[in-house]
Amino acid sequence: MRWRSPKTNRLVIEQATTRTKTEILAEIETTAVADVCACANHAVIEFVGIERMTPDDTRGFTQDASDRCR
C-alpha cells in the first residue's frame, strides 16, 4: 500500500463520503418518486369508478388515497 499524508487520506475519505452520500440521496429520491407514482396510479384507477360509489365508499376512497400517499 502506498503511503499517503494525513491530509491526502482525509481528502480521499471526504470524497468517498460525499460520493456515497450523493448515491444514497439519489436512491432515496428514486424510491420516493416510485412510491408517489404508485400511489397516484392507484388513486386514478380507483377514481374512474367514483361515480358508482356510495357516499360511504367515496369517503373510504378519499381516506385510503390520503393514507396511502403519506
Steps between C-alpha positions, in 0.01 A plus 500: 500500500628841407562749779277807504520806713225553759370791292474278191331225701247749635428627148450147368262420788308825447463430126381145564255620764361767270465253213326248727270768642405608148427141398285441809301821444445404135371158608265659755369740237447218251311297760287799600410573138406136441277504811324818391444361150357176638273692735380732224438211261296316761292811576434566131394141437261512795376850410370376164217326686423783744165579335377152593616528862267558789576798724654262755715339231607845378607597852687171529669562166616848597623378838683206341656722232628751755625232740672307222687809377656605829 
